[in-house]
Amino acid sequence: MASVNRFFNANEVDPISILEHFDTAEQIVGVIILTIFTGVIARKIIR
């Protein structure tokens, strides 16, 4: 839940902490995987 809070409240993030950089990386990877998954499902539905 903390990563969701940091995603929507970017002004409260302390950029020095290494754990918050991992949260940002996790969010980026999550968006990329979700995009790929959505594309694969859409292609299977369209065919």
Backbone as CSV, one residue per row, in Angstrom:
resi,resn,N_x,N_y,N_z,CA_x,CA_y,CA_z,C_x,C_y,C_z
1,MET,0.817,-1.194,0.000,0.000,0.000,0.000,0.860,1.258,0.000
2,ALA,2.045,1.152,0.577,2.930,2.312,0.631,3.377,2.725,-0.769
3,SER,3.577,1.741,-1.662,3.998,2.091,-3.022,2.877,2.818,-3.769
4,VAL,1.632,2.468,-3.501,0.499,3.169,-4.114,0.454,4.605,-3.597
5,ASN,0.695,4.770,-2.302,0.700,6.109,-1.715,1.824,6.946,-2.310
6,ARG,2.989,6.365,-2.501,4.106,7.104,-3.083,3.858,7.430,-4.556
7,PHE,3.130,6.546,-5.245,2.845,6.790,-6.659,1.964,8.028,-6.834
8,PHE,0.957,8.177,-5.969,0.025,9.283,-6.112,0.457,10.534,-5.355
9,ASN,1.387,10.417,-4.418,1.877,11.563,-3.650,3.378,11.712,-3.882
10,ALA,3.739,12.118,-5.088,5.152,12.183,-5.463,5.900,13.252,-4.679
11,ASN,5.218,14.262,-4.194,5.903,15.328,-3.477,6.367,14.893,-2.091
12,GLU,5.863,13.796,-1.559,6.250,13.322,-0.232,7.410,12.334,-0.276
13,VAL,7.938,12.038,-1.447,8.991,11.031,-1.571,10.344,11.662,-1.290
14,ASP,11.123,11.011,-0.443,12.501,11.450,-0.184,13.406,10.775,-1.211
15,PRO,14.014,11.536,-2.129,14.766,10.915,-3.232,16.065,10.238,-2.803
16,ILE,16.502,10.425,-1.566,17.772,9.848,-1.126,17.621,8.370,-0.774
17,SER,16.479,7.971,-0.275,16.285,6.591,0.188,16.310,5.614,-0.982
18,ILE,17.081,4.563,-0.846,17.223,3.563,-1.918,15.936,2.749,-2.078
19,LEU,15.188,2.557,-1.011,13.964,1.751,-1.100,12.917,2.420,-1.985
20,GLU,12.885,3.732,-1.984,11.905,4.411,-2.820,12.286,4.330,-4.297
21,HIS,13.569,4.193,-4.587,13.979,3.965,-5.974,13.523,2.582,-6.436
22,PHE,13.570,1.608,-5.527,13.060,0.279,-5.876,11.558,0.319,-6.113
23,ASP,10.839,1.122,-5.346,9.396,1.269,-5.574,9.118,1.864,-6.945
24,THR,9.901,2.861,-7.330,9.728,3.467,-8.649,10.017,2.456,-9.747
25,ALA,11.085,1.677,-9.589,11.418,0.646,-10.575,10.310,-0.402,-10.642
26,GLU,9.759,-0.765,-9.491,8.667,-1.740,-9.457,7.452,-1.214,-10.217
27,GLN,7.152,0.050,-10.063,6.006,0.632,-10.750,6.228,0.676,-12.256
28,ILE,7.432,1.024,-12.671,7.732,1.081,-14.107,7.639,-0.304,-14.728
29,VAL,8.231,-1.301,-14.066,8.171,-2.672,-14.576,6.725,-3.165,-14.604
30,GLY,5.958,-2.813,-13.589,4.553,-3.212,-13.543,3.741,-2.638,-14.693
31,VAL,3.984,-1.379,-15.020,3.266,-0.747,-16.136,3.665,-1.405,-17.456
32,ILE,4.953,-1.714,-17.618,5.412,-2.360,-18.856,4.799,-3.752,-18.999
33,ILE,4.798,-4.528,-17.930,4.222,-5.876,-17.987,2.723,-5.809,-18.245
34,LEU,2.036,-4.868,-17.610,0.599,-4.714,-17.833,0.310,-4.328,-19.280
35,THR,1.146,-3.482,-19.859,0.977,-3.086,-21.259,1.155,-4.276,-22.191
36,ILE,2.188,-5.070,-21.938,2.428,-6.254,-22.774,1.280,-7.243,-22.632
37,PHE,0.845,-7.481,-21.396,-0.250,-8.417,-21.148,-1.532,-7.956,-21.830
38,THR,-1.828,-6.669,-21.738,-3.026,-6.129,-22.393,-2.935,-6.263,-23.907
39,GLY,-1.749,-6.024,-24.464,-1.566,-6.178,-25.906,-1.753,-7.604,-26.370
40,VAL,-1.244,-8.556,-25.600,-1.392,-9.969,-25.961,-2.859,-10.376,-25.905
41,ILE,-3.566,-9.979,-24.864,-4.992,-10.312,-24.747,-5.792,-9.663,-25.878
42,ALA,-5.492,-8.407,-26.193,-6.217,-7.724,-27.269,-5.975,-8.406,-28.614
43,ARG,-4.749,-8.842,-28.858,-4.479,-9.517,-30.134,-5.206,-10.845,-30.229
44,LYS,-5.327,-11.553,-29.108,-6.042,-12.838,-29.130,-7.547,-12.625,-29.336
45,ILE,-8.077,-11.541,-28.790,-9.496,-11.255,-28.965,-9.782,-10.824,-30.405
46,ILE,-8.893,-10.018,-30.982,-9.110,-9.513,-32.340,-9.035,-10.628,-33.380
47,ARG,-8.191,-11.605,-33.165,-8.048,-12.692,-34.161,-9.268,-13.545,-34.261
